[in-house]
Amino acid sequence: MRFAVLTLQNAPWAELLDRWRALEDLDIETIWVADHLAPGEEPWFEAWSCLTALAHVTERPRIGPLVSPMTYRNPALLARTALTVAELSGGRLELGVGSGASEADHALAEVPEWTPKERASLFTTWVERLVELLADERLQPKAPVPITIAGHGPTICRLAAEHAERWNAFGGFGMSAEEGLARCRRDNERLDELCAETGRKVLRSALVGHPFIAETPWQSEDTFHDFVGRWQEAGFEELVLFFPWDWKMPEGSVEPGLAERMLGKG
């Protein structure tokens, strides 16, 4: 199992830099940042600015947004930005994208709330244009930019099978551990069928933690091993965990130092 971390850019800048350096010391394979305009009332830094800094304060981990949404990211500007960060990071960028579902982002960007059918159609066109632009020879330099497509449902799975190097599942909002795993397993099996048609291999990744899927892996070593085993059995190759480790976790569900011990073994 591979482990990655989604860091939340909701702390003072100096503290964020310290967090990213500490995660590199743990040999975390990929450090992601969230891409929202304003997810709450707390202070918040813009994602691609953070990724530029991450590229400079770390040397080994892959870095990327989980995810940049079509809500307010023009595909041409996103392609230009991604290729730039890929170059300045030494080719370490992973480009995570999604259709966007944040009401706050829609409101701030003054984008209408699309119906599910409208969102699926728009996202298909948006992804296809992004892929086309990343390959456009007019956009130089041209470091490789692997694409991660995140989300659930038939459109997401089809686009992942056609264009992505990684599919990232998050289950949904307010799901129990059992419900979240069951939904992710169903879409993973659907993706298996689609990849058999396209002949492409897509890495299976899951963003797991409150408030999406109510997993509590940091209670004990046994809890952690059980958590990893269940997701591995469901066909997932990578788990993305929130940092700070106790973000939105129930009180008393995080044993101090456990995450560092377990991920350091990875």
Backbone as numpy.savetxt, mean C-alpha at the origin, in Angstrom:
# Nx Ny Nz CAx CAy CAz Cx Cy Cz
7.28 -15.47 4.18 6.44 -14.28 4.18 7.32 -13.03 4.18
6.95 -12.05 3.33 7.62 -10.77 3.31 6.85 -9.80 4.19
7.57 -8.84 4.79 6.92 -7.86 5.65 7.24 -6.45 5.16
6.21 -5.63 5.14 6.35 -4.22 4.79 5.60 -3.41 5.82
5.84 -2.12 5.80 5.22 -1.24 6.79 4.62 -0.03 6.10
3.40 0.33 6.52 2.78 1.58 6.10 2.97 2.59 7.22
3.79 3.60 6.96 4.02 4.63 7.97 3.05 5.77 7.74
2.55 6.31 8.82 1.61 7.42 8.76 2.36 8.71 9.02
2.26 9.66 8.10 3.03 10.89 8.19 2.31 11.94 9.02
2.02 11.55 10.26 1.22 12.37 11.17 1.99 12.77 12.42
3.33 12.86 12.29 4.18 13.22 13.41 5.08 14.38 12.98
5.73 15.07 13.93 6.68 16.11 13.54 7.73 15.56 12.57
8.23 16.43 11.69 9.10 15.98 10.61 10.33 15.23 11.13
10.98 15.74 12.15 12.18 15.09 12.69 11.86 13.68 13.19
10.67 13.52 13.76 10.26 12.20 14.25 10.01 11.24 13.09
9.43 11.73 12.00 9.23 10.88 10.83 10.56 10.37 10.28
11.54 11.24 10.20 12.86 10.82 9.72 13.45 9.74 10.61
13.30 9.89 11.92 13.80 8.88 12.86 13.06 7.56 12.68
11.74 7.62 12.45 10.95 6.39 12.24 11.46 5.63 11.02
11.67 6.35 9.92 12.09 5.69 8.68 13.47 5.07 8.83
14.37 5.76 9.52 15.70 5.19 9.75 15.61 3.94 10.62
14.76 3.99 11.64 14.61 2.83 12.53 14.03 1.64 11.77
13.10 1.87 10.87 12.52 0.78 10.09 13.55 0.19 9.13
14.41 1.01 8.58 15.48 0.46 7.74 16.40 -0.42 8.58
16.68 -0.02 9.81 17.53 -0.83 10.68 16.91 -2.19 10.98
15.58 -2.29 10.89 14.90 -3.57 11.08 14.92 -4.43 9.82
15.48 -3.90 8.74 15.51 -4.59 7.44 14.10 -4.81 6.88
13.20 -3.85 7.14 11.88 -3.89 6.51 12.07 -3.79 5.00
11.38 -4.66 4.26 11.61 -4.72 2.82 11.07 -3.51 2.07
9.86 -3.05 2.45 9.26 -1.89 1.79 8.65 -0.98 2.84
8.94 0.31 2.73 8.34 1.32 3.58 7.38 2.14 2.71
6.10 2.04 3.03 5.08 2.77 2.31 4.66 4.00 3.10
4.12 5.00 2.40 3.45 6.12 3.06 2.03 6.20 2.52
1.14 6.74 3.32 -0.25 6.91 2.89 -0.36 8.14 2.01
-1.30 8.12 1.07 -1.49 9.27 0.18 -2.92 9.76 0.30
-3.12 10.69 1.25 -4.40 11.37 1.43 -4.12 12.86 1.57
-5.12 13.66 1.31 -4.95 15.10 1.46 -5.02 15.52 2.92
-5.98 14.96 3.65 -6.13 15.28 5.07 -7.01 14.21 5.69
-6.42 13.14 6.23 -7.23 12.01 6.71 -7.92 12.23 8.04
-7.60 13.31 8.72 -8.21 13.55 10.02 -7.86 14.93 10.51
-7.99 15.14 11.80 -7.71 16.45 12.37 -6.24 16.64 12.73
-5.45 15.58 12.68 -4.05 15.67 13.07 -3.20 16.28 11.96
-2.01 16.80 12.28 -1.10 17.31 11.25 -0.76 16.20 10.26
-0.49 16.57 9.02 -0.29 15.58 7.97 0.62 16.14 6.89
1.56 15.30 6.41 2.47 15.71 5.35 2.10 15.02 4.04
2.34 15.71 2.93 2.01 15.21 1.60 2.90 14.02 1.23
2.31 13.01 0.58 2.95 11.72 0.40 4.23 11.78 -0.44
4.17 12.40 -1.62 5.33 12.36 -2.51 6.49 13.22 -2.00
6.18 14.24 -1.22 7.25 14.98 -0.54 7.95 14.07 0.47
7.14 13.27 1.18 7.71 12.31 2.13 8.56 11.27 1.41
8.11 10.80 0.26 8.87 9.79 -0.47 10.21 10.32 -0.95
10.25 11.59 -1.33 11.53 12.19 -1.72 12.49 12.19 -0.54
11.98 12.54 0.64 12.82 12.51 1.84 13.23 11.09 2.19
12.29 10.16 2.09 12.57 8.75 2.38 13.70 8.23 1.49
13.71 8.65 0.24 14.75 8.22 -0.69 16.12 8.67 -0.24
16.16 9.80 0.47 17.46 10.35 0.89 17.91 9.85 2.26
16.98 9.52 3.15 17.37 9.11 4.51 17.50 7.60 4.65
17.12 6.84 3.61 17.31 5.39 3.62 18.09 4.97 2.39
18.65 3.78 2.46 19.44 3.27 1.33 18.94 1.95 0.78
18.34 1.10 1.62 18.01 -0.26 1.20 16.54 -0.52 0.91
15.61 -0.07 1.75 14.22 -0.50 1.53 13.60 0.07 0.27
12.67 -0.68 -0.30 11.82 -0.15 -1.34 10.90 0.89 -0.70
10.44 1.86 -1.48 9.58 2.91 -0.94 8.44 3.17 -1.92
7.31 3.68 -1.42 6.22 3.97 -2.33 4.98 4.46 -1.61
3.98 4.92 -2.37 2.69 5.33 -1.79 1.72 4.15 -1.76
1.01 4.03 -0.68 -0.03 2.99 -0.59 -1.32 3.67 -0.13
-2.09 4.19 -1.05 -1.83 4.26 -2.49 -2.09 5.68 -2.95
-1.53 6.02 -4.14 -1.90 7.28 -4.77 -3.22 7.08 -5.52
-4.24 7.88 -5.20 -5.57 7.65 -5.76 -5.80 8.44 -7.03
-6.70 7.94 -7.85 -7.07 8.69 -9.05 -7.89 9.93 -8.70
-8.36 10.04 -7.45 -9.22 11.13 -7.04 -8.62 12.49 -7.39
-7.32 12.66 -7.10 -6.69 13.96 -7.35 -5.30 13.82 -7.97
-4.95 12.63 -8.46 -3.64 12.43 -9.09 -3.83 12.28 -10.60
-3.51 13.34 -11.32 -3.53 13.26 -12.78 -2.50 12.23 -13.23
-2.85 11.29 -14.11 -1.90 10.23 -14.46 -0.60 10.73 -15.10
-0.65 11.82 -15.85 0.57 12.35 -16.46 1.51 12.91 -15.40
0.96 13.69 -14.47 1.79 14.25 -13.41 2.29 13.14 -12.47
1.43 12.16 -12.21 1.86 11.05 -11.35 2.98 10.25 -12.00
2.88 10.00 -13.30 3.94 9.28 -14.00 5.25 10.06 -13.95
5.16 11.37 -14.19 6.36 12.21 -14.15 6.99 12.18 -12.76
6.17 12.31 -11.72 6.66 12.30 -10.35 7.26 10.94 -9.99
6.58 9.86 -10.36 7.05 8.52 -10.03 8.40 8.24 -10.70
8.54 8.59 -11.94 9.82 8.36 -12.63 10.94 9.17 -12.00
10.62 10.36 -11.52 11.63 11.17 -10.84 12.08 10.52 -9.54
11.11 10.11 -8.72 11.46 9.49 -7.43 12.13 8.14 -7.64
11.73 7.42 -8.66 12.42 6.16 -8.98 13.89 6.40 -9.25
14.20 7.46 -9.97 15.59 7.77 -10.30 16.37 8.22 -9.08
15.82 9.16 -8.30 16.59 9.71 -7.19 16.71 8.72 -6.03
15.87 7.68 -6.02 15.96 6.65 -4.98 16.85 5.48 -5.40
17.44 5.56 -6.57 18.25 4.44 -7.05 17.42 3.26 -7.51
16.24 3.54 -8.05 15.38 2.46 -8.56 14.61 1.72 -7.50
14.34 2.35 -6.35 13.68 1.65 -5.24 12.18 1.92 -5.16
11.60 2.62 -6.11 10.20 3.00 -6.01 9.25 1.86 -6.37
8.20 1.71 -5.56 7.03 0.88 -5.87 5.85 1.83 -5.97
5.14 1.81 -7.08 4.03 2.75 -7.30 2.70 2.09 -6.98
2.16 2.39 -5.81 0.85 1.87 -5.44 -0.25 2.83 -5.84
-1.28 2.31 -6.50 -2.39 3.16 -6.95 -3.72 2.51 -6.59
-4.74 3.37 -6.48 -6.08 2.88 -6.17 -7.13 3.83 -6.70
-8.37 3.40 -6.66 -9.46 4.20 -7.22 -9.90 5.33 -6.29
-9.49 5.27 -5.02 -9.81 6.35 -4.08 -11.21 6.22 -3.53
-11.32 6.26 -2.20 -12.65 6.14 -1.58 -12.83 7.10 -0.41
-11.84 7.96 -0.17 -11.91 8.85 0.98 -12.86 10.02 0.71
-13.86 10.17 1.56 -14.80 11.28 1.42 -14.09 12.61 1.60
-13.13 12.66 2.52 -12.40 13.91 2.76 -11.59 14.31 1.52
-10.96 13.34 0.87 -10.20 13.64 -0.34 -11.11 14.15 -1.45
-12.26 13.51 -1.60 -13.21 13.96 -2.62 -13.65 15.40 -2.35
-13.93 15.70 -1.08 -14.41 17.03 -0.73 -13.34 18.09 -0.96
-12.11 17.83 -0.51 -11.04 18.81 -0.66 -10.66 19.02 -2.11
-10.67 17.94 -2.89 -10.33 18.04 -4.31 -11.51 18.49 -5.17
-12.68 18.62 -4.54 -13.90 18.99 -5.23 -14.19 18.04 -6.39
-14.07 16.77 -6.09 -14.36 15.71 -7.05 -15.70 15.07 -6.64
-16.61 14.87 -7.56 -17.90 14.27 -7.19 -17.76 12.85 -6.70
-18.68 12.42 -5.88 -18.71 11.03 -5.41 -19.27 10.15 -6.53
-18.42 9.32 -7.11 -18.83 8.49 -8.22 -19.63 7.28 -7.73
-20.49 6.78 -8.58 -21.14 5.50 -8.30 -20.09 4.40 -8.49
-20.32 3.22 -7.93 -19.35 2.13 -8.14 -19.08 1.86 -9.61
-20.11 1.90 -10.45 -19.92 1.65 -11.88 -19.07 2.74 -12.52
-19.34 4.00 -12.16 -18.54 5.11 -12.69 -17.09 5.00 -12.23
-16.89 4.68 -10.96 -15.54 4.58 -10.42 -14.74 3.49 -11.14
-15.37 2.33 -11.36 -14.69 1.22 -12.04 -14.29 1.62 -13.46
-15.19 2.28 -14.18 -14.90 2.68 -15.54 -13.78 3.73 -15.58
-13.87 4.72 -14.70 -12.85 5.77 -14.66 -11.49 5.21 -14.27
-11.49 4.28 -13.32 -10.21 3.73 -12.86 -9.55 2.88 -13.94
-10.34 2.15 -14.70 -9.79 1.37 -15.80 -9.06 2.28 -16.79
-9.73 3.35 -17.19 -9.11 4.30 -18.14 -7.88 4.96 -17.53
-7.97 5.32 -16.26 -6.88 5.99 -15.55 -5.65 5.09 -15.47
-5.82 3.83 -15.09 -4.69 2.90 -15.00 -4.07 2.68 -16.37
-4.89 2.47 -17.37 -4.35 2.24 -18.71 -3.54 3.44 -19.21
-4.01 4.65 -18.90 -3.26 5.85 -19.29 -1.96 5.96 -18.50
-1.99 5.64 -17.21 -0.77 5.68 -16.39 0.27 4.72 -16.93
-0.12 3.50 -17.24 0.81 2.50 -17.78 1.41 3.00 -19.10
0.57 3.58 -19.93 1.03 4.12 -21.22 2.05 5.23 -21.01
1.80 6.11 -20.06 2.69 7.23 -19.80 4.02 6.79 -19.20
3.99 5.81 -18.33 5.24 5.31 -17.73 6.16 4.73 -18.79
5.59 4.23 -19.89 6.38 3.67 -20.98 6.72 4.69 -22.06
6.18 5.90 -21.95 6.37 6.93 -22.98 7.83 7.40 -22.97
8.49 7.28 -24.10 9.91 7.63 -24.19 10.16 9.12 -24.02
9.13 9.94 -24.11 9.30 11.37 -23.88 9.56 11.68 -22.41
9.17 10.76 -21.53 9.38 10.94 -20.10 10.67 10.26 -19.68
11.71 11.02 -19.49 13.01 10.53 -19.06 13.39 11.23 -17.76
14.22 10.64 -16.89 14.84 9.32 -17.00 13.82 8.19 -16.86
14.26 6.97 -17.14 13.33 5.85 -17.29 13.72 4.68 -16.39
13.82 4.91 -15.07 14.03 3.80 -14.14 12.75 2.96 -14.07
12.86 1.65 -13.85 11.66 0.80 -13.76 10.74 1.25 -12.61
9.44 1.22 -12.83 8.46 1.58 -11.81 7.43 0.46 -11.70
7.65 -0.52 -10.82 6.66 -1.58 -10.62 5.36 -1.01 -10.06
4.24 -1.51 -10.57 2.93 -0.99 -10.16 2.26 -1.96 -9.19
1.72 -1.40 -8.13 0.84 -2.11 -7.20 -0.57 -1.56 -7.37
-1.53 -2.43 -7.59 -2.93 -2.01 -7.68 -3.64 -2.55 -6.44
-4.29 -1.64 -5.72 -4.90 -2.00 -4.44 -6.42 -1.90 -4.51
-7.06 -2.77 -3.77 -8.51 -2.74 -3.69 -9.13 -4.10 -3.85
-10.44 -4.11 -4.07 -11.20 -5.35 -4.17 -12.21 -5.27 -5.30
-12.67 -6.44 -5.72 -13.72 -6.50 -6.73 -13.21 -6.87 -8.10
-14.13 -7.15 -9.02 -13.77 -7.65 -10.35 -12.87 -6.71 -11.15
-13.15 -5.41 -11.12 -12.34 -4.47 -11.90 -10.91 -4.42 -11.40
-10.76 -4.35 -10.07 -9.41 -4.29 -9.48 -8.63 -5.55 -9.81
-9.26 -6.70 -9.66 -8.56 -7.96 -9.93 -8.16 -8.06 -11.40
-9.04 -7.64 -12.29 -8.72 -7.70 -13.71 -7.55 -6.77 -14.05
-7.57 -5.54 -13.53 -6.49 -4.61 -13.80 -5.17 -5.10 -13.21
-5.24 -5.69 -12.02 -4.02 -6.24 -11.42 -3.45 -7.37 -12.28
-4.30 -8.24 -12.77 -3.84 -9.35 -13.61 -3.24 -8.86 -14.91
-3.70 -7.72 -15.39 -3.23 -7.20 -16.68 -2.01 -6.30 -16.55
-1.89 -5.54 -15.43 -0.89 -4.47 -15.39 0.02 -4.46 -14.18
-0.34 -5.13 -13.08 0.38 -4.93 -11.82 1.45 -5.98 -11.58
2.45 -5.58 -10.83 3.43 -6.52 -10.28 2.98 -7.01 -8.91
2.11 -6.22 -8.26 1.61 -6.57 -6.93 0.14 -6.17 -6.84
-0.65 -7.03 -6.19 -2.00 -6.66 -5.80 -2.02 -6.54 -4.29
-2.59 -5.44 -3.80 -2.69 -5.24 -2.35 -4.15 -5.20 -1.93
-4.50 -6.07 -1.00 -5.84 -6.14 -0.45 -5.87 -5.47 0.91
-7.02 -4.91 1.27 -7.14 -4.34 2.62 -8.41 -4.81 3.32
-9.18 -5.64 2.64 -10.38 -6.20 3.26 -11.56 -5.27 3.16
-11.61 -4.29 4.03 -12.71 -3.33 4.08 -12.62 -2.56 5.36
-13.66 -1.84 5.70 -13.65 -1.04 6.92 -14.47 -1.74 8.00
-13.87 -1.86 9.17 -14.59 -2.42 10.31 -14.85 -3.90 10.23
-13.98 -4.65 9.53 -14.17 -6.09 9.41 -13.50 -6.83 10.56
-14.08 -7.93 10.94 -13.41 -8.81 11.89 -12.24 -9.50 11.19
-11.38 -10.12 11.95 -10.25 -10.84 11.35 -10.75 -11.92 10.40
-11.81 -12.62 10.77 -12.34 -13.70 9.95 -12.96 -13.15 8.66
-13.76 -12.09 8.78 -14.40 -11.50 7.61 -13.38 -10.95 6.63
-12.37 -10.25 7.16 -11.35 -9.67 6.29 -10.56 -10.71 5.54
-10.16 -11.75 6.24 -9.40 -12.82 5.59 -10.24 -13.53 4.55
-11.52 -13.75 4.83 -12.39 -14.44 3.88 -12.56 -13.62 2.60
-12.75 -12.33 2.74 -12.91 -11.49 1.55 -11.63 -11.46 0.72
-10.51 -11.31 1.40 -9.23 -11.26 0.70 -8.94 -12.60 0.01
-9.30 -13.69 0.65 -9.10 -15.01 0.06 -9.93 -15.15 -1.22
-11.18 -14.70 -1.19 -12.04 -14.80 -2.37 -11.46 -14.02 -3.55
-11.02 -12.81 -3.31 -10.46 -12.02 -4.41 -9.11 -12.58 -4.85
-8.37 -13.17 -3.93 -7.10 -13.79 -4.30 -7.34 -14.96 -5.25
-8.37 -15.74 -4.97 -8.70 -16.87 -5.85 -9.18 -16.38 -7.21
-9.94 -15.28 -7.21 -10.37 -14.68 -8.48 -9.15 -14.21 -9.28
-8.18 -13.63 -8.59 -6.97 -13.17 -9.27 -6.17 -14.34 -9.83
-6.17 -15.46 -9.13 -5.51 -16.67 -9.66 -6.08 -17.02 -11.03
-7.39 -17.00 -11.14 -8.04 -17.36 -12.41 -7.68 -16.36 -13.51
-7.66 -15.09 -13.18 -7.35 -14.07 -14.18 -5.88 -14.12 -14.60
-5.01 -14.39 -13.65 -3.58 -14.50 -13.99 -3.31 -15.72 -14.86
-4.11 -16.77 -14.69 -3.97 -17.94 -15.56 -4.30 -17.56 -17.00
-5.21 -16.59 -17.16 -5.56 -16.13 -18.51 -4.51 -15.19 -19.09
-3.97 -14.30 -18.26 -3.01 -13.32 -18.77 -1.59 -13.86 -18.79
-1.34 -14.93 -18.04 0.01 -15.48 -18.00 0.99 -14.65 -17.19
0.48 -13.79 -16.31 1.34 -12.92 -15.51 1.37 -13.38 -14.06
2.50 -13.15 -13.41 2.65 -13.46 -11.98 2.50 -12.16 -11.21
1.60 -12.13 -10.25 1.32 -10.95 -9.45 1.52 -11.28 -7.98
2.37 -10.53 -7.30 2.60 -10.74 -5.88 1.34 -10.41 -5.09
1.01 -11.24 -4.11 -0.21 -11.07 -3.32 0.15 -10.45 -1.97
-0.38 -9.27 -1.72 -0.04 -8.48 -0.54 -1.31 -8.07 0.18
-1.24 -7.91 1.50 -2.41 -7.47 2.26 -2.00 -6.42 3.28
-2.75 -5.33 3.30 -2.61 -4.30 4.34 -3.54 -4.70 5.47
-2.96 -5.00 6.62 -3.75 -5.59 7.70 -3.60 -4.77 8.97
-4.73 -4.44 9.56 -4.72 -3.73 10.84 -5.94 -2.87 11.00
-6.21 -2.46 12.20 -7.31 -1.56 12.49 -7.07 -0.26 11.73
-8.15 0.40 11.21 -9.55 0.05 11.37 -10.11 -0.81 10.23
-9.25 -1.39 9.40 -9.74 -2.17 8.27 -10.09 -3.60 8.70
-9.06 -4.38 8.99 -9.26 -5.76 9.43 -8.76 -5.86 10.86
-9.61 -6.31 11.75 -9.31 -6.26 13.18 -8.37 -7.38 13.62
-7.21 -7.42 13.02 -6.16 -8.35 13.46 -5.34 -7.69 14.56
-4.92 -8.48 15.52 -4.08 -7.98 16.61 -2.85 -8.88 16.73
-1.89 -8.73 15.81 -0.75 -9.66 15.78 0.29 -9.43 16.85
0.20 -8.31 17.57 1.30 -7.96 18.47 1.02 -8.30 19.93
0.08 -9.20 20.20 -0.23 -9.58 21.58 0.84 -10.50 22.16
1.34 -11.42 21.32 2.34 -12.39 21.78 3.00 -13.01 20.57
4.07 -13.76 20.80 4.73 -14.46 19.68 3.78 -15.49 19.07
3.01 -16.18 19.89 2.07 -17.17 19.35 1.01 -16.50 18.48
0.51 -15.36 18.94 -0.48 -14.62 18.15 0.09 -14.21 16.81
1.33 -13.73 16.82 1.97 -13.30 15.58 2.13 -14.48 14.61
2.61 -15.61 15.10 2.81 -16.77 14.23 1.48 -17.29 13.68
0.43 -17.26 14.50 -0.89 -17.68 14.03 -1.39 -16.74 12.94
-1.22 -15.46 13.16 -1.62 -14.43 12.19 -0.92 -14.64 10.85
0.39 -14.80 10.89 1.15 -15.00 9.64 0.73 -16.29 8.96
0.56 -17.34 9.73 0.20 -18.63 9.15 -1.13 -18.62 8.44
-2.13 -17.93 9.01 -3.45 -17.88 8.38 -3.41 -17.15 7.05
-2.68 -16.06 6.98 -2.60 -15.30 5.74 -1.74 -16.02 4.70
-0.73 -16.69 5.17 0.10 -17.47 4.23 -0.70 -18.60 3.63
-1.50 -19.27 4.45 -2.33 -20.38 3.96 -3.35 -19.89 2.94
-3.77 -18.61 3.06 -4.74 -18.04 2.13 -4.09 -17.58 0.83
-2.78 -17.76 0.71 -2.10 -17.44 -0.55 -1.40 -16.11 -0.60
-1.26 -15.44 0.54 -0.60 -14.14 0.55 0.89 -14.29 0.83
1.66 -13.47 0.12 3.12 -13.53 0.18 3.73 -12.37 0.95
2.94 -11.35 1.20 3.43 -10.15 1.87 2.35 -9.59 2.78
2.76 -9.15 3.97 1.86 -8.49 4.89 2.39 -7.08 5.15
1.51 -6.10 4.99 1.85 -4.71 5.25 1.21 -4.32 6.57
2.02 -3.86 7.51 1.58 -3.57 8.87 1.72 -2.08 9.15
0.82 -1.55 9.95 0.86 -0.12 10.26 1.97 0.21 11.25
2.55 1.39 11.05 3.50 1.93 12.01 3.13 3.38 12.29
3.03 3.78 13.56 3.34 3.06 14.79 2.50 1.79 14.97
3.12 0.80 15.63 2.50 -0.52 15.76 1.17 -0.48 16.47
0.99 0.47 17.38 -0.24 0.50 18.18 -1.33 1.38 17.57
-1.15 1.81 16.32 -2.13 2.70 15.70 -3.50 2.04 15.63
-4.49 2.66 16.29 -5.88 2.21 16.32 -6.06 0.84 16.98
-5.03 0.29 17.57 -5.15 -1.02 18.20 -5.88 -0.91 19.54
-6.63 -1.96 19.94 -7.27 -1.94 21.25 -6.23 -1.82 22.36
-6.61 -1.18 23.43 -5.70 -1.01 24.56 -5.25 -2.37 25.09
-3.96 -2.50 25.31 -3.41 -3.73 25.86 -3.15 -4.82 24.84
-3.32 -4.53 23.54 -3.14 -5.58 22.53 -1.77 -5.54 21.86
-0.88 -4.69 22.36 0.46 -4.58 21.77 1.50 -4.79 22.86
2.23 -5.89 22.74 3.32 -6.15 23.68 4.52 -5.30 23.27
5.03 -4.45 24.14 6.16 -3.59 23.78 7.36 -4.40 23.28
7.92 -3.96 22.15 9.11 -4.59 21.62 8.87 -5.83 20.79
7.62 -6.36 20.79 7.37 -7.61 20.08 7.55 -7.45 18.57
7.03 -6.37 18.02 7.14 -6.19 16.56 8.60 -6.14 16.13
9.41 -5.42 16.86 10.83 -5.34 16.52 11.49 -6.71 16.59
11.12 -7.50 17.59 11.71 -8.84 17.72 11.28 -9.74 16.56
9.99 -9.71 16.23 9.48 -10.64 15.23 9.89 -10.23 13.83
9.80 -8.96 13.50 10.17 -8.53 12.15 11.67 -8.55 11.97
12.40 -8.34 13.05 13.86 -8.43 12.95 14.32 -9.83 12.59
13.49 -10.85 12.95 13.82 -12.22 12.58 13.55 -12.49 11.11
12.66 -11.63 10.51 12.31 -11.86 9.12 13.42 -11.57 8.16
